[in-house]
């Protein structure tokens, strides 16, 4: 049976190199499940695969978007599900790796068919958010969709805004589009989670940020600075350096903030992933055990 092996885990845990070796073992391409690696102008800050790594293993869903392009977990589901049949013609095992929780869930379980928001509505509501803050948008959500208002994380402005975008565009409550029904997939899914002790993970994250700075992250942030208002750049690494470029922070302080916010994001990722009982967890150094586990499940 065709099998999609998903190698997931928190930022900095070591997914990239291990995914390359596993892909080479199965003679498989790699699909990136990283929502920011899709943007071609952000290779350093998103730790996108290098030219050398792409030469080793063919990658999909890397560097395909401009910063101004709209994309979502629903778009990712559609693109990956459309791509897989052609990949399975060449190999029965395909590797997908990344840490974008909703993107991975969209492929594994499906996502509700929520309408795509028009640029006009998106631009208008983000302009309102910049002018007035989140409070009036929260009030609008409470008025148009009290059900989702009670469920949503009201401190997560992106989720609040997205719900109101849908309400404005369709005239219907955002919650009316959410069925939470799992979609059946015509292939086997094996989820491998990478984890390690917190101190080791934090050390990996800190060293990776230092390496990104050595590789030119500040110069990359400076190049995309004119687009800093875009949602594609509301991400760890860039928003901190934008504070430095704005003259609000020193460079050393911005780098320490990148490390801290990366560690916070890693904790959020692990909280999300730990809810999924279908994930089997391994230390990233346990390559032989991971391969044996995949072979066992593929044989069933």
C-alpha angles and dihedrals in degrees: 000000000000111000134202110203112200117200106195140162144122125315114282097015094120106264098141103062094038092049089054093053093045091047090051090050092055094034087237134147119237126241112203115226094191114118093208100044086070089075111085095207096060107063098134101042093046095044088235116186113277126236088259092053092047088051088055096048130011111245131204130197093030123123095351100126139066117229090252095054119110115231136164144178088266090055090049092051091051094047096046095045088050092048100047100072092061092046092049089056088068100036136011092220124058124184123219121182137179146093105249100122100199093045091054092046090050091059096040100043107009129244130246116266097253115173119256112253117238117240090240094059093042093050092047096052094045089050088052090049091052091049102039109016127231101302099085091043090052089051090051090051091050090052098045100034114016090168094061091038088065093047104041125092097249092201091059100085094186092059093044092049093047092053092051091047089059092046092052095045099046104025087230132105114269088229091062089070095052113090098154090211115153117237121224116237125210091225138057118261122209115186118201117188122201118212141158139173114301094245092052092047092049091050090050090050094048093049091047092054090050089051091050090053090050089049092056108270092149091054090047091051090049091053093053095037093106088063096047092122092065121104090232088068097045089101140111113279098028103052091052093049090047086061088055092047089049088056093243098112137030116246093247090052091048092052091050088050090052089054093047095046091046089055091049090050091049089056091051090050093051092048089053096044095045089065090066110084091190092072117096112208128220139164108254090242092061095087096145092051091048092051091047090050092051092047091051094051093043089055094058 
